[in-house]
């Protein structure tokens, strides 16, 4: 592969931070919301700590939401070294919906993000009408991004149905290895056929080189210009290293977008009072740099 690898530190999670990191089951207090915003800024500072020492061939990026991440979004937008990506989806929904309803274009344009992004869940076995309606909503963003020359990112999760799991004896690892790659290709083709044409597909990790090649080929089906990056899925470091090493050498994969695997444990320790801000920044910088070097080493 030629060109710099797009290495995004993802921190656009909202519901999972509220409910799983902060253990909140009621409406956020102003103090809790402010602390989440401070944590997002802290993680961005950890990324900045790493930037100057990154290997050549790296294009660092930061994916952050408007709700809690407005401060780092403004800073990233003003920093030519950083590619800013921002989500347009409402957090925690089973099917894609806009975070800001009909006003989504105003919010998408406000920060001047390099990459608008949406997360969707799809599987060929799911309800056909809901799949088509979801695709139509995402296609509207895709058309807008193409017109404005913005490299749109679609984060595609392919959850197993009960039938999928039954076919592999309930083994989720077998589903990931044996079933999900083919379903991912089918989901990409379905979305393309419904007008979803992102510049970048953010894809769950793949265990086999031939599966990464199949997915990359689907992104470029019929002379399309789509590329792929690997998402983190809060996997342990050794699992993520494997996924990066599989994808990096494949023509059509151009980087990664990894989030919780980089910063979750550090922020959990901070929230528990066992790590200070300096330690969080150190861990974020070290973890992010590890994945950058893993990807670039495999790419070479």
Backbone as CSV, one residue per row, in Angstrom:
resi,resn,N_x,N_y,N_z,CA_x,CA_y,CA_z,C_x,C_y,C_z
1,UNK,0.841,-1.195,0.000,0.000,0.000,0.000,0.875,1.243,0.000
2,UNK,0.451,2.252,-0.709,1.130,3.536,-0.709,0.291,4.551,0.044
3,UNK,0.925,5.668,0.414,0.217,6.695,1.159,0.231,6.402,2.643
4,UNK,0.022,7.435,3.460,0.054,7.236,4.912,-1.109,6.379,5.398
5,UNK,-0.859,5.632,6.456,-1.915,4.840,7.088,-2.760,5.754,7.967
6,UNK,-4.084,5.675,7.804,-5.005,6.453,8.618,-5.204,5.725,9.945
7,UNK,-4.649,6.263,11.017,-4.663,5.605,12.328,-5.493,6.453,13.281
8,UNK,-6.761,6.092,13.424,-7.725,6.900,14.172,-7.852,6.379,15.599
9,UNK,-7.733,7.291,16.550,-8.091,6.989,17.933,-9.565,7.354,18.079
10,UNK,-10.398,6.351,18.334,-11.849,6.551,18.358,-12.336,6.795,19.775
11,UNK,-13.071,7.895,19.957,-13.683,8.163,21.259,-15.040,8.822,21.086
12,UNK,-15.843,8.252,20.184,-17.184,8.784,19.957,-18.244,8.029,20.741
13,UNK,-17.843,7.104,21.611,-18.810,6.368,22.423,-19.517,7.332,23.380
14,UNK,-20.802,7.115,23.547,-21.586,7.935,24.454,-22.340,7.054,25.442
15,UNK,-23.291,6.246,24.966,-24.058,5.395,25.879,-23.163,4.451,26.669
16,UNK,-22.182,3.832,26.013,-21.344,2.861,26.728,-20.507,3.543,27.804
17,UNK,-20.070,4.777,27.565,-19.324,5.498,28.598,-20.235,5.835,29.768
18,UNK,-21.432,6.314,29.477,-22.370,6.667,30.544,-22.733,5.453,31.386
19,UNK,-23.082,4.349,30.716,-23.677,3.212,31.410,-22.664,2.207,31.934
20,UNK,-21.560,2.014,31.205,-20.616,0.965,31.585,-19.356,1.504,32.262
21,UNK,-18.899,2.669,31.834,-17.705,3.235,32.458,-18.060,4.020,33.716
22,UNK,-19.129,4.815,33.632,-19.539,5.631,34.771,-20.680,5.005,35.573
23,UNK,-21.193,3.857,35.110,-22.237,3.122,35.835,-23.452,3.993,36.135
24,UNK,-23.840,4.797,35.158,-24.978,5.683,35.342,-26.236,5.023,34.798
25,UNK,-27.287,4.982,35.596,-28.551,4.410,35.138,-29.683,5.425,35.240
26,UNK,-29.320,6.689,35.399,-30.307,7.758,35.449,-29.774,8.928,34.625
27,UNK,-30.545,9.982,34.573,-30.115,11.152,33.818,-28.792,11.682,34.364
28,UNK,-27.938,12.116,33.450,-26.640,12.622,33.862,-26.782,13.926,34.642
29,UNK,-25.999,14.038,35.704,-25.886,15.320,36.386,-24.937,16.208,35.593
30,UNK,-25.010,17.512,35.763,-24.031,18.390,35.093,-22.590,18.026,35.434
31,UNK,-22.352,17.604,36.663,-20.985,17.243,37.056,-20.508,16.005,36.311
32,UNK,-21.380,15.002,36.144,-20.992,13.787,35.424,-20.739,14.090,33.955
33,UNK,-21.597,14.897,33.361,-21.399,15.267,31.956,-20.085,16.019,31.771
34,UNK,-19.774,16.907,32.699,-18.521,17.650,32.618,-17.326,16.733,32.771
35,UNK,-17.440,15.710,33.607,-16.320,14.790,33.797,-16.103,13.930,32.559
36,UNK,-17.179,13.512,31.896,-17.026,12.764,30.642,-16.357,13.644,29.593
37,UNK,-16.775,14.896,29.511,-16.148,15.810,28.559,-14.666,15.994,28.879
38,UNK,-14.333,16.097,30.161,-12.927,16.238,30.554,-12.139,14.991,30.194
39,UNK,-12.754,13.817,30.326,-12.074,12.568,29.974,-11.785,12.511,28.474
40,UNK,-12.708,12.986,27.661,-12.485,12.975,26.209,-11.345,13.923,25.829
41,UNK,-11.305,15.068,26.468,-10.207,16.002,26.214,-8.880,15.397,26.678
42,UNK,-8.903,14.689,27.786,-7.689,14.065,28.309,-7.160,13.010,27.336
43,UNK,-8.057,12.196,26.784,-7.632,11.180,25.812,-7.058,11.851,24.564
44,UNK,-7.669,12.935,24.128,-7.108,13.665,22.982,-5.704,14.174,23.294
45,UNK,-5.493,14.641,24.495,-4.152,15.104,24.878,-3.164,13.941,24.862
46,UNK,-3.629,12.742,25.226,-2.765,11.573,25.113,-2.377,11.291,23.677
47,UNK,-3.341,11.469,22.765,-3.025,11.321,21.342,-1.979,12.343,20.913
48,UNK,-2.159,13.593,21.326,-1.193,14.625,20.966,0.201,14.299,21.505
49,UNK,0.258,13.715,22.696,1.555,13.325,23.250,2.272,12.333,22.350
50,UNK,1.495,11.506,21.637,2.091,10.465,20.794,2.477,10.967,19.417
51,UNK,1.830,12.026,18.941,1.922,12.396,17.525,3.348,12.672,17.076
52,UNK,4.100,13.414,17.883,5.427,13.830,17.427,6.396,12.669,17.286
53,UNK,6.115,11.532,17.951,7.022,10.387,17.899,6.509,9.249,17.019
54,UNK,5.449,9.496,16.259,4.906,8.438,15.417,5.839,8.152,14.245
55,UNK,5.860,6.898,13.779,6.698,6.572,12.622,6.218,7.310,11.377
56,UNK,7.136,7.502,10.449,6.755,8.047,9.150,5.715,7.130,8.502
57,UNK,4.830,7.718,7.728,3.790,6.929,7.079,2.511,6.836,7.879
58,UNK,2.377,7.691,8.914,1.187,7.695,9.758,0.389,8.972,9.548
59,UNK,-0.922,8.832,9.384,-1.839,9.969,9.400,-2.714,9.794,10.639
60,UNK,-2.374,10.450,11.773,-3.179,10.266,12.981,-4.556,10.896,12.826
61,UNK,-5.530,10.283,13.476,-6.885,10.794,13.436,-7.545,10.691,14.788
62,UNK,-8.604,11.460,14.973,-9.375,11.422,16.220,-10.849,11.428,15.859
63,UNK,-11.571,10.442,16.358,-13.012,10.309,16.145,-13.708,10.635,17.450
64,UNK,-14.493,11.705,17.462,-15.108,12.150,18.710,-16.471,12.761,18.415
65,UNK,-17.353,12.678,19.396,-18.724,13.155,19.241,-18.853,14.610,19.662
66,UNK,-19.905,15.241,19.171,-20.213,16.620,19.533,-20.738,16.727,20.957
67,UNK,-21.472,15.721,21.428,-22.150,15.817,22.725,-21.169,16.061,23.867
68,UNK,-20.117,15.271,23.923,-19.136,15.394,25.000,-17.756,15.833,24.505
69,UNK,-17.548,15.832,23.211,-16.207,16.048,22.686,-16.030,17.310,21.882
70,UNK,-16.842,18.331,22.142,-16.728,19.550,21.353,-15.355,20.205,21.498
71,UNK,-14.806,20.202,22.701,-13.505,20.860,22.912,-12.392,20.186,22.112
72,UNK,-12.194,18.856,22.235,-11.159,18.244,21.397,-11.474,18.300,19.911
73,UNK,-12.759,18.328,19.540,-13.101,18.442,18.118,-12.606,19.759,17.557
74,UNK,-12.802,20.831,18.295,-12.320,22.146,17.840,-10.798,22.128,17.725
75,UNK,-10.120,21.558,18.715,-8.656,21.515,18.691,-8.140,20.651,17.540
76,UNK,-8.794,19.511,17.313,-8.360,18.634,16.222,-8.596,19.285,14.867
77,UNK,-9.719,19.981,14.726,-10.016,20.641,13.456,-8.978,21.702,13.126
78,UNK,-8.381,22.299,14.152,-7.392,23.355,13.935,-5.971,22.828,13.799
79,UNK,-5.792,21.533,13.967,-4.455,20.934,13.943,-4.277,20.178,12.628
80,UNK,-3.429,20.681,11.767,-3.253,20.068,10.451,-2.685,18.656,10.520
81,UNK,-2.131,18.282,11.656,-1.560,16.934,11.781,-2.635,15.873,11.989
82,UNK,-3.826,16.282,12.439,-4.864,15.361,12.893,-6.040,15.358,11.922
83,UNK,-6.488,14.176,11.517,-7.730,14.035,10.755,-8.883,13.895,11.744
84,UNK,-9.840,14.803,11.671,-10.983,14.784,12.581,-12.147,14.031,11.944
85,UNK,-12.679,13.055,12.676,-13.889,12.338,12.262,-14.946,12.526,13.340
86,UNK,-16.212,12.688,12.918,-17.299,12.908,13.875,-18.528,12.102,13.466
87,UNK,-19.209,11.515,14.458,-20.370,10.657,14.163,-21.643,11.468,13.950
88,UNK,-22.514,10.916,13.138,-23.824,11.518,12.905,-24.961,10.668,13.468
89,UNK,-24.641,9.466,13.971,-25.693,8.591,14.452,-26.037,8.860,15.912
90,UNK,-27.304,8.621,16.253,-27.705,8.601,17.650,-27.074,7.379,18.308
91,UNK,-26.578,7.547,19.509,-25.852,6.473,20.181,-26.800,5.433,20.766
92,UNK,-26.385,4.163,20.674,-27.091,3.096,21.357,-28.361,2.604,20.692
93,UNK,-28.589,2.939,19.413,-29.803,2.497,18.715,-29.533,1.198,17.954
94,UNK,-30.555,0.351,17.877,-30.417,-0.900,17.126,-30.292,-0.615,15.636
95,UNK,-31.090,0.316,15.137,-31.039,0.724,13.736,-30.589,2.172,13.656
96,UNK,-29.907,2.512,12.579,-29.370,3.863,12.440,-30.467,4.912,12.493
97,UNK,-30.196,5.958,13.267,-31.023,7.153,13.242,-30.104,8.347,13.462
98,UNK,-30.513,9.503,12.975,-29.697,10.705,13.093,-29.671,11.205,14.530
99,UNK,-28.482,11.602,14.989,-28.366,12.148,16.335,-29.117,13.461,16.470
100,UNK,-29.206,14.221,15.380,-29.815,15.554,15.445,-30.960,15.711,14.453
101,UNK,-31.607,14.602,14.121,-32.798,14.652,13.292,-32.561,15.315,11.952
102,UNK,-33.534,16.104,11.526,-33.463,16.749,10.216,-32.356,17.803,10.148
103,UNK,-31.818,18.184,11.292,-30.778,19.215,11.328,-29.374,18.614,11.235
104,UNK,-29.283,17.375,10.746,-27.998,16.687,10.782,-26.939,17.387,9.931
105,UNK,-27.315,18.011,8.822,-26.309,18.669,7.976,-25.647,19.831,8.704
106,UNK,-26.437,20.607,9.445,-25.869,21.725,10.197,-24.812,21.238,11.171
107,UNK,-25.141,20.159,11.887,-24.185,19.614,12.854,-22.997,18.977,12.145
108,UNK,-23.232,18.336,11.019,-22.137,17.686,10.295,-21.122,18.692,9.787
109,UNK,-21.587,19.887,9.461,-20.711,20.895,8.862,-20.077,21.834,9.888
110,UNK,-20.620,21.876,11.093,-20.235,22.920,12.039,-18.756,22.884,12.415
111,UNK,-18.219,21.697,12.686,-16.843,21.586,13.168,-15.826,21.468,12.034
112,UNK,-16.302,21.326,10.811,-15.383,21.169,9.697,-14.631,19.847,9.738
113,UNK,-15.305,18.781,10.168,-14.649,17.475,10.267,-14.197,16.992,8.895
114,UNK,-13.055,16.320,8.874,-12.564,15.724,7.630,-13.425,14.540,7.210
115,UNK,-13.911,13.788,8.203,-14.631,12.544,7.934,-15.954,12.517,8.700
116,UNK,-17.105,12.726,8.053,-18.363,12.357,8.701,-18.426,10.838,8.815
117,UNK,-19.073,10.349,9.864,-19.070,8.902,10.124,-20.423,8.468,10.665
118,UNK,-20.867,7.283,10.271,-22.038,6.672,10.893,-21.716,5.229,11.259
119,UNK,-22.357,4.761,12.309,-22.297,3.350,12.704,-23.632,2.709,12.374
120,UNK,-23.578,1.549,11.710,-24.800,0.803,11.446,-24.569,-0.671,11.754
121,UNK,-25.654,-1.339,12.080,-25.646,-2.787,12.269,-26.482,-3.397,11.155
122,UNK,-25.954,-4.425,10.527,-26.693,-5.045,9.429,-26.319,-6.518,9.347
123,UNK,-27.245,-7.285,8.870,-27.061,-8.720,8.645,-28.098,-9.112,7.601
124,UNK,-27.719,-9.884,6.573,-28.679,-10.230,5.523,-29.941,-10.911,6.022
125,UNK,-29.900,-11.487,7.225,-31.068,-12.188,7.743,-32.044,-11.281,8.482
126,UNK,-31.685,-10.019,8.689,-32.566,-9.109,9.420,-33.732,-8.664,8.547
127,UNK,-34.693,-7.974,9.164,-35.919,-7.574,8.489,-35.621,-6.761,7.230
128,UNK,-36.094,-7.207,6.057,-35.756,-6.517,4.803,-36.198,-5.061,4.762
129,UNK,-37.386,-4.760,5.282,-37.863,-3.380,5.232,-36.998,-2.475,6.102
130,UNK,-36.653,-2.934,7.317,-35.810,-2.111,8.192,-34.420,-1.931,7.591
131,UNK,-33.909,-2.969,6.945,-32.596,-2.837,6.301,-32.650,-1.790,5.194
132,UNK,-33.685,-1.831,4.389,-33.794,-0.884,3.281,-33.984,0.540,3.787
133,UNK,-34.795,0.716,4.839,-35.010,2.056,5.380,-33.725,2.612,5.981
134,UNK,-32.981,1.765,6.668,-31.701,2.198,7.223,-30.746,2.600,6.100
135,UNK,-30.670,1.775,5.066,-29.781,2.077,3.944,-30.152,3.401,3.276
136,UNK,-31.439,3.671,3.150,-31.870,4.918,2.523,-31.414,6.128,3.347
137,UNK,-31.497,6.025,4.678,-31.066,7.149,5.522,-29.560,7.379,5.381
138,UNK,-28.797,6.287,5.368,-27.348,6.425,5.247,-26.966,6.896,3.851
139,UNK,-27.728,6.480,2.838,-27.445,6.909,1.465,-27.580,8.429,1.316
140,UNK,-28.476,9.038,2.074,-28.607,10.494,2.017,-27.327,11.167,2.483
141,UNK,-26.707,10.632,3.531,-25.429,11.174,4.001,-24.340,10.904,2.974
142,UNK,-24.346,9.719,2.414,-23.343,9.347,1.423,-23.374,10.306,0.232
143,UNK,-24.567,10.622,-0.259,-24.689,11.534,-1.404,-24.191,12.934,-1.050
144,UNK,-24.572,13.414,0.136,-24.105,14.734,0.588,-22.582,14.774,0.705
145,UNK,-21.995,13.732,1.304,-20.546,13.708,1.493,-19.817,13.676,0.156
146,UNK,-20.329,12.909,-0.789,-19.714,12.861,-2.120,-19.768,14.237,-2.791
147,UNK,-20.901,14.893,-2.702,-21.035,16.209,-3.329,-20.056,17.218,-2.738
148,UNK,-19.825,17.106,-1.410,-18.952,18.060,-0.732,-17.504,17.602,-0.654
149,UNK,-17.187,16.472,-1.269,-15.818,15.990,-1.285,-15.298,15.538,0.060
150,UNK,-16.185,15.017,0.923,-15.791,14.569,2.260,-15.683,13.046,2.287
151,UNK,-14.553,12.502,2.744,-14.393,11.042,2.806,-15.249,10.446,3.936
152,UNK,-16.417,9.977,3.576,-17.419,9.450,4.501,-16.980,8.068,5.001
153,UNK,-17.154,7.851,6.319,-16.839,6.564,6.941,-18.133,5.878,7.366
154,UNK,-18.308,4.630,6.959,-19.401,3.793,7.460,-18.798,2.694,8.325
155,UNK,-19.142,2.721,9.593,-18.732,1.662,10.529,-19.788,0.568,10.487
156,UNK,-19.405,-0.603,10.001,-20.353,-1.691,9.766,-20.131,-2.814,10.775
157,UNK,-21.117,-3.011,11.638,-21.120,-4.152,12.552,-22.105,-5.190,12.019
158,UNK,-21.706,-6.444,12.060,-22.553,-7.528,11.554,-22.839,-8.482,12.705
159,UNK,-23.867,-8.190,13.504,-24.166,-9.032,14.664,-24.738,-10.375,14.239
160,UNK,-24.436,-11.390,15.010,-24.950,-12.730,14.723,-26.424,-12.824,15.093
161,UNK,-27.201,-13.461,14.240,-28.570,-13.807,14.594,-28.560,-15.108,15.394
162,UNK,-29.702,-15.439,15.967,-29.799,-16.715,16.690,-29.488,-17.884,15.756
163,UNK,-29.940,-17.775,14.509,-29.685,-18.847,13.541,-28.195,-18.935,13.207
164,UNK,-27.543,-17.788,13.093,-26.097,-17.796,12.841,-25.364,-18.533,13.952
165,UNK,-25.721,-18.219,15.187,-25.037,-18.849,16.315,-25.375,-20.332,16.418
166,UNK,-26.603,-20.673,16.095,-26.979,-22.090,16.141,-26.144,-22.895,15.150
167,UNK,-25.818,-22.294,14.007,-25.043,-22.985,12.994,-23.605,-23.252,13.385
168,UNK,-23.113,-22.539,14.420,-21.740,-22.763,14.890,-21.731,-23.234,16.342
169,UNK,-22.850,-23.834,16.759,-22.921,-24.391,18.102,-22.820,-23.354,19.199
170,UNK,-23.231,-22.117,18.898,-23.191,-21.067,19.900,-21.819,-20.462,20.133
171,UNK,-20.853,-20.828,19.322,-19.465,-20.385,19.493,-19.270,-19.055,18.758
172,UNK,-19.163,-17.955,19.516,-19.029,-16.645,18.880,-17.694,-16.498,18.146
173,UNK,-16.649,-17.171,18.621,-15.372,-17.105,17.903,-15.489,-17.782,16.532
174,UNK,-16.189,-18.900,16.476,-16.407,-19.555,15.178,-17.247,-18.672,14.273
175,UNK,-18.250,-18.005,14.828,-19.037,-17.078,14.011,-18.135,-16.021,13.397
176,UNK,-17.250,-15.431,14.220,-16.344,-14.400,13.708,-15.446,-14.936,12.603
177,UNK,-14.953,-16.152,12.784,-14.003,-16.708,11.812,-14.695,-17.253,10.569
178,UNK,-15.800,-17.973,10.744,-16.361,-18.765,9.659,-17.560,-18.123,8.961
179,UNK,-18.309,-17.308,9.675,-19.580,-16.827,9.139,-19.550,-15.324,8.859
180,UNK,-19.071,-14.548,9.802,-19.145,-13.090,9.673,-18.471,-12.541,8.416
181,UNK,-17.311,-13.066,7.980,-16.703,-12.478,6.778,-17.624,-12.496,5.556
182,UNK,-18.278,-13.615,5.312,-19.189,-13.692,4.173,-20.388,-12.780,4.323
183,UNK,-20.921,-12.691,5.544,-22.052,-11.796,5.769,-21.644,-10.334,5.605
184,UNK,-20.407,-10.022,5.976,-19.911,-8.653,5.808,-19.890,-8.273,4.332
185,UNK,-19.413,-9.171,3.492,-19.397,-8.914,2.052,-20.827,-8.704,1.548
186,UNK,-21.755,-9.564,1.967,-23.142,-9.416,1.523,-23.741,-8.090,1.988
187,UNK,-23.431,-7.694,3.224,-23.972,-6.439,3.751,-23.410,-5.242,2.989
188,UNK,-22.123,-5.263,2.675,-21.525,-4.175,1.899,-22.210,-4.067,0.538
189,UNK,-22.391,-5.192,-0.129,-23.000,-5.162,-1.454,-24.446,-4.670,-1.398
190,UNK,-25.186,-5.088,-0.376,-26.566,-4.607,-0.207,-26.586,-3.097,-0.026
191,UNK,-25.722,-2.587,0.823,-25.685,-1.150,1.072,-25.264,-0.390,-0.184
192,UNK,-24.271,-0.897,-0.893,-23.869,-0.256,-2.153,-25.039,-0.198,-3.131
193,UNK,-25.770,-1.299,-3.220,-26.902,-1.349,-4.151,-28.021,-0.390,-3.760
194,UNK,-28.001,0.081,-2.499,-28.997,1.045,-2.024,-28.411,2.450,-1.901
195,UNK,-27.283,2.705,-2.570,-26.768,4.064,-2.654,-25.792,4.474,-1.574
196,UNK,-25.356,3.535,-0.748,-24.375,3.851,0.293,-22.986,3.646,-0.289
197,UNK,-22.253,4.740,-0.483,-20.951,4.693,-1.164,-19.900,5.447,-0.346
198,UNK,-19.514,4.918,0.797,-18.511,5.611,1.602,-17.124,5.535,0.971
199,UNK,-16.287,6.485,1.354,-14.881,6.394,0.982,-14.185,5.316,1.793
200,UNK,-14.667,5.099,3.037,-14.010,4.173,3.964,-15.057,3.320,4.669
201,UNK,-14.845,2.016,4.630,-15.634,1.071,5.416,-14.831,0.712,6.668
202,UNK,-15.432,0.948,7.818,-14.796,0.604,9.092,-15.313,-0.781,9.489
203,UNK,-14.411,-1.776,9.441,-14.808,-3.187,9.425,-14.297,-3.916,10.665
204,UNK,-15.110,-4.826,11.182,-14.665,-5.695,12.276,-13.489,-6.562,11.822
205,UNK,-12.604,-6.868,12.769,-11.380,-7.584,12.449,-11.624,-8.947,11.822
206,UNK,-10.705,-9.341,10.965,-10.803,-10.602,10.234,-9.583,-11.464,10.551
207,UNK,-9.818,-12.767,10.685,-8.759,-13.667,11.137,-7.941,-14.257,10.001
208,UNK,-8.442,-14.185,8.766,-7.764,-14.837,7.641,-7.510,-13.832,6.525
209,UNK,-6.334,-13.948,5.914,-5.948,-13.046,4.836,-6.963,-13.072,3.703
210,UNK,-7.425,-14.251,3.325,-8.352,-14.342,2.196,-9.678,-13.639,2.500
211,UNK,-10.086,-13.618,3.782,-11.311,-12.896,4.137,-11.104,-11.394,4.042
212,UNK,-9.941,-10.906,4.481,-9.643,-9.483,4.341,-9.617,-9.086,2.869
213,UNK,-9.084,-9.945,2.023,-9.048,-9.663,0.586,-10.453,-9.625,-0.004
214,UNK,-11.334,-10.536,0.435,-12.713,-10.545,-0.055,-13.448,-9.270,0.340
215,UNK,-13.279,-8.839,1.580,-13.953,-7.630,2.050,-13.422,-6.402,1.306
216,UNK,-12.095,-6.317,1.140,-11.514,-5.187,0.412,-12.005,-5.163,-1.030
217,UNK,-12.136,-6.325,-1.641,-12.642,-6.393,-3.013,-14.096,-5.930,-3.086
218,UNK,-14.893,-6.273,-2.074,-16.289,-5.828,-2.058,-16.370,-4.309,-1.969
219,UNK,-15.490,-3.694,-1.180,-15.495,-2.239,-1.057,-15.197,-1.562,-2.387
220,UNK,-14.472,-2.260,-3.272,-14.089,-1.685,-4.579,-14.835,-2.350,-5.728
221,UNK,-15.937,-2.994,-5.410,-16.716,-3.707,-6.423,-17.111,-2.781,-7.569
222,UNK,-17.009,-3.283,-8.794,-17.416,-2.536,-9.984,-16.720,-1.169,-10.070
223,UNK,-15.425,-1.190,-9.821,-14.579,0.009,-9.959,-14.907,1.110,-8.960
224,UNK,-15.489,0.773,-7.824,-15.676,1.767,-6.767,-14.318,2.113,-6.147
225,UNK,-14.306,3.198,-5.379,-13.054,3.642,-4.777,-13.028,3.450,-3.265
226,UNK,-13.895,2.597,-2.725,-13.950,2.384,-1.285,-12.709,1.695,-0.741
227,UNK,-12.330,2.072,0.462,-11.229,1.445,1.181,-11.734,0.989,2.541
228,UNK,-10.898,0.257,3.264,-11.314,-0.312,4.542,-10.317,0.037,5.643
229,UNK,-10.843,0.169,6.863,-10.010,0.256,8.050,-10.560,-0.728,9.081
230,UNK,-9.723,-1.126,10.009,-10.086,-2.121,11.021,-10.587,-1.408,12.268
231,UNK,-11.727,-1.839,12.800,-12.217,-1.278,14.056,-11.773,-2.155,15.230
232,UNK,-11.887,-1.596,16.448,-11.303,-2.256,17.607,-12.203,-3.217,18.348
233,UNK,-13.477,-2.871,18.503,-14.471,-3.706,19.188,-14.088,-4.044,20.623
234,UNK,-13.298,-3.204,21.264,-12.861,-3.399,22.651,-12.190,-4.760,22.845
235,UNK,-11.499,-5.212,21.807,-10.800,-6.501,21.883,-9.516,-6.348,22.684
236,UNK,-9.023,-7.441,23.283,-7.729,-7.382,23.955,-6.609,-7.125,22.948
237,UNK,-5.469,-6.665,23.462,-4.395,-6.226,22.582,-3.913,-7.331,21.649
238,UNK,-3.773,-8.552,22.145,-3.246,-9.613,21.277,-4.217,-9.940,20.145
239,UNK,-5.525,-9.868,20.421,-6.512,-10.099,19.363,-6.458,-8.993,18.318
240,UNK,-6.370,-7.758,18.783,-6.287,-6.640,17.846,-5.006,-6.687,17.031
241,UNK,-3.914,-7.055,17.658,-2.660,-7.179,16.912,-2.818,-8.172,15.761
242,UNK,-3.516,-9.281,16.035,-3.729,-10.286,14.986,-4.557,-9.694,13.841
243,UNK,-5.646,-8.991,14.180,-6.495,-8.415,13.143,-5.721,-7.386,12.308
244,UNK,-4.906,-6.584,12.960,-4.129,-5.580,12.223,-3.105,-6.242,11.310
245,UNK,-2.458,-7.295,11.791,-1.445,-7.971,10.972,-2.071,-8.669,9.765
246,UNK,-3.300,-9.127,9.910,-3.989,-9.730,8.770,-4.347,-8.674,7.730
247,UNK,-4.867,-7.546,8.180,-5.398,-6.548,7.250,-4.327,-5.677,6.614
248,UNK,-3.304,-5.328,7.363,-2.358,-4.302,6.917,-1.734,-4.582,5.552
249,UNK,-1.340,-5.811,5.225,-0.718,-6.040,3.921,-1.691,-6.068,2.744
250,UNK,-3.000,-6.050,3.021,-3.996,-6.236,1.973,-4.253,-4.929,1.235
251,UNK,-4.149,-4.972,-0.078,-4.465,-3.811,-0.900,-5.947,-3.467,-0.708
252,UNK,-6.208,-2.252,-0.285,-7.579,-1.856,0.010,-7.807,-1.557,1.472
253,UNK,-6.942,-2.032,2.361,-6.985,-1.636,3.766,-5.993,-0.502,3.960
254,UNK,-6.427,0.542,4.673,-5.605,1.750,4.773,-5.414,2.226,6.205
255,UNK,-5.764,1.416,7.206,-5.522,1.840,8.572,-6.488,1.212,9.554
256,UNK,-6.712,1.930,10.652,-7.591,1.415,11.703,-8.287,2.561,12.413
257,UNK,-9.316,2.213,13.174,-9.975,3.131,14.106,-10.238,2.338,15.377
258,UNK,-9.417,2.551,16.378,-9.459,1.783,17.622,-9.747,2.730,18.769
259,UNK,-10.678,2.327,19.643,-11.064,3.199,20.738,-10.841,2.610,22.108
260,UNK,-11.826,1.862,22.600,-11.820,1.443,24.001,-10.595,0.615,24.359
261,UNK,-10.061,-0.147,23.427,-8.864,-0.939,23.712,-7.672,-0.050,24.056
262,UNK,-7.742,1.217,23.671,-6.663,2.161,23.957,-6.876,2.869,25.291
263,UNK,-8.120,3.277,25.591,-8.306,4.191,26.718,-9.239,3.701,27.819
264,UNK,-9.955,2.619,27.618,-10.976,2.221,28.593,-10.384,1.930,29.970
265,UNK,-9.369,1.090,30.034,-8.802,0.712,31.333,-8.204,1.919,32.045
266,UNK,-7.573,2.806,31.278,-6.979,3.994,31.889,-8.050,4.896,32.489
267,UNK,-9.154,5.080,31.776,-10.224,5.924,32.304,-10.963,5.248,33.444
268,UNK,-11.074,3.936,33.395,-11.671,3.213,34.520,-10.850,3.429,35.786
269,UNK,-9.526,3.369,35.649,-8.656,3.605,36.798,-8.772,5.048,37.286
270,UNK,-8.857,5.983,36.354,-9.034,7.383,36.746,-10.334,7.578,37.499
271,UNK,-11.404,6.973,37.008,-12.704,7.111,37.650,-12.689,6.494,39.044
272,UNK,-11.893,5.431,39.224,-11.783,4.773,40.527,-10.798,5.475,41.462
273,UNK,-10.086,6.463,40.941,-9.135,7.191,41.760,-7.777,6.548,41.882
274,UNK,-7.478,5.564,41.012,-6.192,4.870,41.095,-5.217,5.300,40.003
275,UNK,-5.611,6.240,39.150,-4.708,6.794,38.131,-5.004,8.280,37.989
276,UNK,-3.951,9.072,37.903,-4.152,10.502,37.708,-4.150,10.827,36.218
277,UNK,-4.358,12.093,35.900,-4.466,12.488,34.499,-3.179,12.210,33.732
278,UNK,-2.046,12.422,34.355,-0.766,12.181,33.677,-0.612,10.712,33.307
279,UNK,-1.050,9.818,34.193,-0.954,8.389,33.896,-1.910,7.995,32.781
280,UNK,-3.092,8.588,32.757,-4.031,8.314,31.663,-3.411,8.718,30.334
281,UNK,-2.844,9.886,30.269,-2.217,10.341,29.030,-1.077,9.418,28.614
282,UNK,-0.297,8.991,29.579,0.821,8.105,29.266,0.317,6.790,28.688
283,UNK,-0.708,6.201,29.303,-1.238,4.926,28.820,-1.867,5.084,27.438
284,UNK,-2.621,6.153,27.232,-3.248,6.370,25.931,-2.188,6.494,24.848
285,UNK,-1.170,7.304,25.098,-0.113,7.489,24.103,0.602,6.177,23.812
286,UNK,0.898,5.406,24.862,1.617,4.143,24.672,0.774,3.130,23.911
287,UNK,-0.501,3.000,24.265,-1.362,2.019,23.605,-1.602,2.394,22.143
288,UNK,-1.863,3.658,21.898,-2.077,4.108,20.522,-0.824,3.868,19.685
289,UNK,0.336,4.241,20.206,1.587,4.059,19.472,1.849,2.590,19.194
290,UNK,1.504,1.732,20.137,1.681,0.280,19.924,0.902,-0.174,18.693
291,UNK,-0.358,0.230,18.575,-1.157,-0.229,17.440,-0.676,0.387,16.131
292,UNK,-0.219,1.636,16.172,0.335,2.241,14.964,1.536,1.443,14.488
293,UNK,2.440,1.126,15.386,3.653,0.403,15.004,3.323,-1.024,14.548
294,UNK,2.360,-1.653,15.198,1.943,-2.997,14.783,1.419,-2.973,13.352
295,UNK,0.563,-1.995,13.050,-0.022,-1.900,11.721,1.051,-1.612,10.674
296,UNK,1.901,-0.627,10.945,2.918,-0.254,9.950,3.943,-1.352,9.738
297,UNK,4.318,-2.062,10.797,5.255,-3.171,10.653,4.665,-4.261,9.758
298,UNK,3.374,-4.555,9.961,2.714,-5.585,9.161,2.538,-5.127,7.717
299,UNK,2.271,-3.849,7.545,2.097,-3.286,6.209,3.395,-3.365,5.395
300,UNK,4.498,-3.142,6.095,5.800,-3.166,5.405,6.206,-4.577,4.991
